[in-house]
Amino acid sequence: MSDNRSALHNGSALHDSSPRHDSSAAHNRSALLSQRAAVILLLGALTAIGAGVLTCFNGGTLASAALVGGAAFGAGVTFFHTVID
């Protein structure tokens, strides 16, 4: 590794062939999710976690907590999709 460093300092190393990222090209990409969709999915996940934790604390098994959380996620996403405009 030190041989590569000394070669770089001496200028005798070949040019780096790694692709350069243009900062202006990075800003032209579209987002994977819209901000609205991200908020709706986040609120759905928080609803699912809350329902699952409450089910588990109430004496339910982890399997029942996961099922309740999944149902709460679906209901939460549907609800927040309707409410958030």
Number of C-alpha atoms within 10 A of each C-alpha: 5 7 8 11 11 12 12 13 10 9 10 10 12 8 8 7 6 6 6 7 8 8 8 8 8 9 9 8 8 8 8 8 9 10 9 13 15 12 16 21 18 15 17 24 19 16 21 25 19 17 21 26 17 15 19 17 12 10 10 14 13 14 11 14 23 19 16 20 25 19 15 21 24 15 15 22 21 14 14 17 16 10 9 10 6
